[in-house]
Amino acid sequence: MLLYRSLRSVMILAATLFFLLASLSIAVAAVDCFSCHERDVFKKRVNHEPSAAGDCFACHNPHVARFSGLLQKQVQDLCYSCHAEVEDEQLQGVVHKPVKQGECLGCHNPHASDQAGLLNARPGDICFNCHTKMPRKFKNSHMPYSKGQCASCHQSHQSSFPNLLVKEPESLCFGCHPLASVRQKHPNFPAEVGNCGSCHNPHGSDRPALIRNILHEPYADGCQDCHAGKGVPVSIDTCLECHPEVSEQMASSHNHLVRYKDNGCIACHSPHAGDDKRLLKGKERYICSTCHEGTFKRHDSAKFSHQMTDACNNCHAPHGSNHPAMFKDPINTVCNNCHGLHGSFTHPIGEKVFDPRTGQMMTCASCHASKGTDYDYHTRFNRKKALCVQCHEV
């Protein structure tokens, strides 16, 4: 019994000593870290809790690590270990590209900052780091935009609404511009006021009242050219009367079918004003993704994908084509426009070569999946063997 009590006392003493040493090691670690790293850099108006506590080992390994900065995990995995709610947000809605790609440090400082939310700079300045094509000022700027208050309208991580808006677009506008006031400023409007973005640029414009810079000719002349009366919808036939070439394109074997009773043109185009002569509602990528969401998710989540472009019509005809997938030209020609060098050493393709699996003409797409795969050069199978044996027996 005496021996048992002695052993029990020794074990308790050892455990106590272990915890004391562990606590001391954290303190020593902090002192050791700051002997090389200037302490003032890690103390600002807003401090990350582990950094403020001197708990460097919460994120870093003091000796060696697989990840840059001696981090214990990849940046996004390390952040999500505490900020699980941000990771959960990615499961639905529209996700901001830096969040999707795990680039937390693109916006946030992991140690300390003078800005709320540990931001690297003022919110407006951070946005312009990526949105470089957006002018800092317009001749006529929307007040929140001119003050760098991007968060007045946009979410920073994820949203259930297009363009990361904080609300449904019309509700967002009417939050500052009461509906009664808007109606008063739009007398004889041919429909219930709304769809503000079809005329106004929410950031700014060269025109008064933030009217977009490029006006649709009928809109510039007045509403009567297209609208037959208040509440009467404008049909697709009205659009095609002025754009017969589009009608011909949509008669192609592969086309963007539109609902005949509804005006499918306004799914992509503004009928009133736009920021370029095509009067698109936004960047092609975002317009296309509203219908082709699965394609874009596959591209973004794949390990290897063809380089993304904001101009889908570099390869695809927007209204219709006689080529599969609405390519502007035969697929081999489309690929060759950028990858011309491959024509000198490529695997045989073209009208005289047939894929034994399908009996169809061998094309670039027979081996490559541009929207994303798990294999380098975005091949459909591992190019070292599995790809070849699809057609060539071992």
C-alpha positions as CSV (number, residue, x, y, z in Angstrom):
1,M,0.0,0.0,0.0
2,L,2.9,2.3,0.9
3,L,4.5,1.5,-2.5
4,Y,1.3,2.3,-4.3
5,R,1.0,5.7,-2.6
6,S,4.6,6.5,-3.4
7,L,4.2,5.6,-7.1
8,R,1.0,7.7,-7.2
9,S,2.8,10.7,-5.7
10,V,5.6,10.4,-8.2
11,M,3.1,10.2,-11.1
12,I,1.3,13.3,-9.9
13,L,4.5,15.2,-9.4
14,A,5.7,14.2,-12.9
15,A,2.4,15.3,-14.5
16,T,2.5,18.6,-12.7
17,L,6.1,19.1,-13.8
18,F,5.2,18.3,-17.4
19,F,2.4,20.9,-17.5
20,L,4.7,23.5,-15.9
21,L,7.4,22.9,-18.5
22,A,4.9,23.0,-21.3
23,S,3.6,26.3,-20.1
24,L,7.1,27.6,-19.7
25,S,8.0,26.4,-23.2
26,I,5.3,28.6,-24.7
27,A,6.6,31.6,-22.8
28,V,10.2,30.8,-23.8
29,A,9.1,30.2,-27.4
30,A,7.6,33.7,-27.5
31,V,10.7,35.2,-26.1
32,D,12.8,33.2,-28.6
33,C,10.7,34.3,-31.5
34,F,10.7,37.9,-30.6
35,S,14.5,37.9,-30.2
36,C,14.6,37.8,-34.0
37,H,11.1,39.1,-35.0
38,E,10.4,42.6,-34.0
39,R,7.7,42.6,-31.4
40,D,6.1,45.9,-32.5
41,V,5.2,44.4,-35.8
42,F,2.9,41.9,-34.0
43,K,1.1,44.5,-31.8
44,K,-1.3,46.9,-33.5
45,R,-4.8,48.2,-33.0
46,V,-6.3,44.8,-33.8
47,N,-4.3,41.7,-32.8
48,H,-4.9,38.1,-33.8
49,E,-5.5,36.2,-30.6
50,P,-2.8,33.5,-30.9
51,S,-0.2,36.2,-31.8
52,A,-1.3,38.5,-29.0
53,A,-0.9,35.6,-26.6
54,G,2.5,34.8,-27.9
55,D,1.3,31.4,-28.9
56,C,3.4,31.2,-32.1
57,F,3.2,27.4,-32.1
58,A,-0.6,27.5,-32.7
59,C,0.3,28.1,-36.4
60,H,4.1,27.7,-36.8
61,N,6.5,24.9,-36.3
62,P,9.7,26.2,-34.7
63,H,12.1,23.9,-36.6
64,V,11.0,22.7,-40.0
65,A,7.7,22.4,-41.9
66,R,6.2,21.3,-45.2
67,F,4.6,24.7,-45.8
68,S,6.0,28.2,-46.4
69,G,6.5,30.3,-43.3
70,L,7.0,27.2,-41.2
71,L,3.3,26.8,-41.1
72,Q,1.9,23.6,-39.7
73,K,-0.8,23.3,-42.4
74,Q,-1.7,25.1,-45.6
75,V,-2.9,28.6,-45.0
76,Q,-6.6,28.0,-45.6
77,D,-6.6,24.8,-43.6
78,L,-4.9,26.5,-40.7
79,C,-7.4,29.4,-40.8
80,Y,-10.4,27.1,-41.1
81,S,-9.3,25.1,-38.0
82,C,-10.6,28.2,-36.0
83,H,-12.8,29.9,-38.6
84,A,-14.9,26.9,-39.6
85,E,-17.9,29.1,-40.5
86,V,-16.0,30.6,-43.4
87,E,-15.3,27.1,-44.7
88,D,-19.0,26.2,-44.4
89,E,-19.9,29.3,-46.5
90,Q,-18.2,27.8,-49.5
91,L,-20.8,25.0,-49.7
92,Q,-23.4,27.3,-51.3
93,G,-24.0,30.5,-53.2
94,V,-21.4,32.7,-54.8
95,V,-17.9,32.4,-53.3
96,H,-15.3,35.2,-53.6
97,K,-12.4,33.9,-55.7
98,P,-9.7,34.5,-53.1
99,V,-11.7,32.6,-50.5
100,K,-12.4,29.8,-53.0
101,Q,-8.6,29.5,-53.7
102,G,-7.7,29.7,-50.0
103,E,-5.8,33.0,-50.3
104,C,-6.8,34.3,-46.9
105,L,-3.6,36.3,-46.6
106,G,-4.5,38.3,-49.7
107,C,-6.8,40.3,-47.5
108,H,-6.0,39.5,-43.9
109,N,-2.8,39.9,-41.8
110,P,-2.3,36.8,-39.7
111,H,-0.7,38.6,-36.8
112,A,-1.9,42.2,-36.3
113,S,-3.4,45.1,-38.2
114,D,-4.6,48.7,-37.7
115,Q,-7.7,47.8,-39.7
116,A,-10.8,46.0,-38.4
117,G,-11.0,42.3,-39.3
118,L,-7.1,42.2,-39.5
119,L,-7.3,43.6,-43.0
120,N,-4.0,44.4,-44.7
121,A,-5.3,47.8,-45.7
122,R,-8.4,49.9,-45.8
123,P,-11.3,47.9,-47.3
124,G,-11.6,50.0,-50.5
125,D,-7.8,49.8,-51.1
126,I,-7.8,46.0,-50.7
127,C,-10.5,45.6,-53.3
128,F,-8.6,47.6,-55.9
129,N,-5.6,45.3,-55.4
130,C,-7.4,42.7,-57.5
131,H,-10.0,44.7,-59.3
132,T,-7.4,46.7,-61.1
133,K,-9.5,47.5,-64.1
134,M,-12.0,49.4,-62.0
135,P,-11.3,53.1,-62.0
136,R,-10.8,54.6,-58.6
137,K,-13.0,57.5,-59.6
138,F,-15.7,58.2,-62.2
139,K,-16.8,61.5,-63.5
140,N,-20.0,60.7,-61.5
141,S,-19.4,58.2,-58.7
142,H,-21.9,56.4,-56.5
143,M,-21.2,57.8,-53.0
144,P,-20.4,54.4,-51.3
145,Y,-18.0,53.6,-54.1
146,S,-16.3,57.0,-53.9
147,K,-15.7,56.5,-50.2
148,G,-14.4,52.9,-50.6
149,Q,-17.4,51.5,-48.8
150,C,-17.6,48.3,-50.9
151,A,-19.1,46.4,-48.0
152,S,-22.2,48.6,-48.2
153,C,-23.3,46.5,-51.2
154,H,-20.9,43.5,-51.3
155,Q,-20.1,40.5,-49.1
156,S,-16.4,39.7,-48.8
157,H,-16.5,35.9,-48.6
158,Q,-19.8,34.5,-49.9
159,S,-23.3,35.6,-50.9
160,S,-26.5,34.1,-52.0
161,F,-26.9,36.8,-54.6
162,P,-25.0,37.7,-57.8
163,N,-21.8,39.7,-57.6
164,L,-21.6,38.9,-53.9
165,L,-24.3,41.4,-53.1
166,V,-25.6,41.6,-49.6
167,K,-29.2,41.6,-50.7
168,E,-31.3,40.9,-53.8
169,P,-30.3,43.8,-56.2
170,E,-33.6,45.8,-56.2
171,S,-34.0,45.5,-52.4
172,L,-30.4,46.8,-52.0
173,C,-31.1,49.8,-54.2
174,F,-34.4,50.6,-52.5
175,G,-32.7,50.5,-49.1
176,C,-31.2,53.9,-49.8
177,H,-33.5,55.1,-52.6
178,P,-37.1,54.7,-51.4
179,L,-39.5,53.2,-54.0
180,A,-41.8,56.2,-53.8
181,S,-38.9,58.5,-54.7
182,V,-37.8,56.3,-57.5
183,R,-41.3,56.2,-59.0
184,Q,-41.5,60.0,-58.8
185,K,-38.3,60.4,-60.7
186,H,-39.4,57.9,-63.4
187,P,-42.7,59.3,-64.7
188,N,-44.5,57.4,-67.5
189,F,-42.1,54.4,-66.9
190,P,-43.5,51.6,-69.1
191,A,-43.4,49.0,-66.3
192,E,-43.1,48.8,-62.5
193,V,-39.8,50.5,-61.6
194,G,-37.0,48.0,-60.9
195,N,-34.1,46.2,-62.5
196,C,-32.1,49.4,-61.8
197,G,-28.9,47.9,-63.2
198,S,-30.4,47.8,-66.7
199,C,-29.9,51.6,-66.9
200,H,-27.6,52.6,-64.0
201,N,-24.0,51.6,-63.2
202,P,-23.9,51.0,-59.4
203,H,-20.3,52.3,-59.2
204,G,-20.2,55.3,-61.5
205,S,-20.6,56.7,-65.0
206,D,-19.6,59.6,-67.2
207,R,-23.3,60.4,-67.4
208,P,-25.5,62.1,-64.8
209,A,-27.6,59.9,-62.5
210,L,-25.1,57.1,-63.1
211,I,-26.7,56.2,-66.4
212,R,-24.4,53.7,-68.1
213,N,-22.2,55.2,-70.8
214,I,-23.4,53.2,-73.9
215,L,-27.1,53.7,-74.7
216,H,-29.2,51.3,-76.7
217,E,-30.3,53.4,-79.7
218,P,-34.1,52.9,-79.2
219,Y,-33.6,53.7,-75.5
220,A,-31.8,56.9,-76.4
221,D,-34.7,57.9,-78.7
222,G,-37.4,57.0,-76.2
223,C,-39.4,54.1,-74.9
224,Q,-42.0,53.9,-77.6
225,D,-39.9,52.1,-80.2
226,C,-39.9,48.9,-78.1
227,H,-42.7,49.3,-75.5
228,A,-46.3,49.0,-76.7
229,G,-47.8,50.2,-73.4
230,K,-47.4,50.1,-69.6
231,G,-47.0,46.5,-68.4
232,V,-46.8,45.0,-71.9
233,P,-43.6,42.9,-72.2
234,V,-41.3,43.4,-75.1
235,S,-41.0,40.1,-77.0
236,I,-37.9,38.6,-78.6
237,D,-39.4,39.3,-82.0
238,T,-39.0,43.0,-81.3
239,C,-35.3,42.5,-80.7
240,L,-34.8,40.4,-83.8
241,E,-36.5,43.0,-86.0
242,C,-33.3,45.1,-85.5
243,H,-30.9,42.2,-85.1
244,P,-31.7,39.7,-87.9
245,E,-28.1,38.3,-87.9
246,V,-28.8,37.0,-84.4
247,S,-31.9,35.3,-85.6
248,E,-29.8,33.5,-88.2
249,Q,-27.2,32.5,-85.6
250,M,-29.9,31.0,-83.3
251,A,-31.1,28.9,-86.2
252,S,-27.9,27.0,-86.1
253,S,-27.8,23.3,-85.1
254,H,-26.3,24.2,-81.8
255,N,-27.7,27.3,-80.3
256,H,-28.8,29.3,-77.2
257,L,-32.4,28.4,-77.3
258,V,-34.6,31.1,-75.8
259,R,-38.2,30.9,-74.5
260,Y,-40.3,32.2,-77.3
261,K,-43.0,33.7,-75.0
262,D,-40.3,35.4,-72.9
263,N,-37.5,37.7,-74.1
264,G,-34.4,35.5,-73.7
265,C,-32.2,38.3,-75.1
266,I,-32.4,40.2,-71.8
267,A,-31.0,37.2,-69.9
268,C,-27.6,38.4,-71.1
269,H,-28.1,41.9,-72.5
270,S,-29.5,45.1,-71.0
271,P,-32.2,46.6,-73.2
272,H,-31.4,50.1,-72.2
273,A,-27.8,50.9,-71.5
274,G,-24.5,49.1,-70.9
275,D,-20.8,49.6,-70.4
276,D,-19.8,48.3,-73.9
277,K,-21.4,48.2,-77.3
278,R,-22.7,44.7,-76.7
279,L,-24.8,46.0,-73.7
280,L,-23.9,42.9,-71.7
281,K,-25.1,42.8,-68.1
282,G,-21.6,42.1,-66.9
283,K,-18.5,40.1,-67.6
284,E,-19.1,37.2,-69.9
285,R,-17.9,34.7,-67.3
286,Y,-20.5,35.8,-64.8
287,I,-23.3,36.0,-67.3
288,C,-22.5,32.5,-68.6
289,S,-22.2,31.1,-65.1
290,T,-25.7,31.9,-64.2
291,C,-26.8,29.1,-66.5
292,H,-23.6,27.0,-66.7
293,E,-22.9,27.0,-62.9
294,G,-21.9,23.3,-62.9
295,T,-19.3,23.8,-65.6
296,F,-17.7,26.7,-63.7
297,K,-17.7,24.8,-60.4
298,R,-16.0,21.8,-62.1
299,H,-13.4,24.1,-63.6
300,D,-12.7,25.9,-60.3
301,S,-12.5,22.7,-58.2
302,A,-10.5,20.6,-60.7
303,K,-6.9,20.0,-59.9
304,F,-5.9,20.9,-63.5
305,S,-7.9,23.1,-65.8
306,H,-7.5,25.1,-68.9
307,Q,-6.7,28.7,-68.1
308,M,-9.9,30.6,-67.3
309,T,-10.8,33.7,-69.3
310,D,-13.5,36.3,-68.7
311,A,-14.3,36.2,-72.4
312,C,-16.1,32.9,-73.1
313,N,-16.7,34.0,-76.7
314,N,-12.9,33.6,-77.4
315,C,-13.9,30.0,-78.1
316,H,-17.7,29.8,-78.2
317,A,-20.3,31.6,-80.4
318,P,-22.7,33.3,-78.0
319,H,-25.9,32.9,-80.0
320,G,-25.4,29.8,-82.1
321,S,-23.1,27.6,-84.1
322,N,-23.1,24.5,-86.3
323,H,-20.2,23.1,-84.3
324,P,-20.7,21.1,-81.1
325,A,-20.6,23.0,-77.8
326,M,-21.3,26.1,-79.9
327,F,-17.6,26.5,-80.8
328,K,-17.0,29.4,-83.2
329,D,-15.1,27.0,-85.5
330,P,-14.2,23.3,-85.5
331,I,-12.7,22.4,-82.2
332,N,-9.3,21.6,-83.6
333,T,-9.2,25.1,-85.3
334,V,-10.3,26.8,-82.0
335,C,-7.5,25.1,-80.1
336,N,-4.9,25.7,-82.8
337,N,-5.7,29.4,-82.6
338,C,-3.7,29.5,-79.3
339,H,-1.8,26.2,-79.5
340,G,-0.5,26.5,-83.0
341,L,2.9,24.9,-82.2
342,H,1.2,21.7,-81.3
343,G,0.3,21.2,-85.0
344,S,3.9,20.2,-85.7
345,F,4.0,17.3,-83.2
346,T,0.5,16.5,-82.2
347,H,-1.1,13.0,-82.0
348,P,-2.9,12.5,-85.3
349,I,-6.2,14.3,-85.3
350,G,-8.7,15.5,-88.0
351,E,-11.2,14.2,-90.5
352,K,-9.0,11.2,-91.5
353,V,-8.5,9.9,-88.0
354,F,-11.2,8.3,-86.0
355,D,-11.5,7.6,-82.3
356,P,-12.0,3.8,-82.0
357,R,-14.1,4.3,-78.8
358,T,-16.8,6.4,-80.5
359,G,-16.2,6.2,-84.3
360,Q,-16.1,10.0,-84.3
361,M,-13.3,12.2,-85.6
362,M,-10.3,12.4,-83.3
363,T,-10.1,16.0,-81.9
364,C,-8.2,17.7,-79.1
365,A,-11.1,17.0,-76.9
366,S,-10.6,13.3,-77.4
367,C,-7.7,13.5,-75.0
368,H,-8.1,16.8,-73.2
369,A,-11.0,18.1,-71.0
370,S,-10.6,21.9,-70.9
371,K,-13.0,22.4,-68.1
372,G,-10.9,20.4,-65.6
373,T,-9.5,17.0,-64.7
374,D,-7.3,15.4,-62.1
375,Y,-4.4,15.1,-64.5
376,D,-1.7,17.5,-65.7
377,Y,-2.2,19.1,-69.1
378,H,-5.9,18.5,-68.3
379,T,-5.9,15.1,-70.0
380,R,-8.9,12.9,-69.5
381,F,-6.7,10.1,-68.1
382,N,-3.2,9.8,-66.7
383,R,-1.0,10.6,-69.8
384,K,1.8,8.2,-68.8
385,K,-0.3,5.1,-69.7
386,A,-4.0,5.2,-68.9
387,L,-4.7,7.7,-71.6
388,C,-2.9,5.8,-74.4
389,V,-4.4,2.4,-73.6
390,Q,-7.9,3.9,-74.2
391,C,-7.2,3.4,-77.9
392,H,-4.0,1.5,-78.1
393,E,-4.1,-2.1,-76.8
394,V,-1.1,-3.1,-74.7
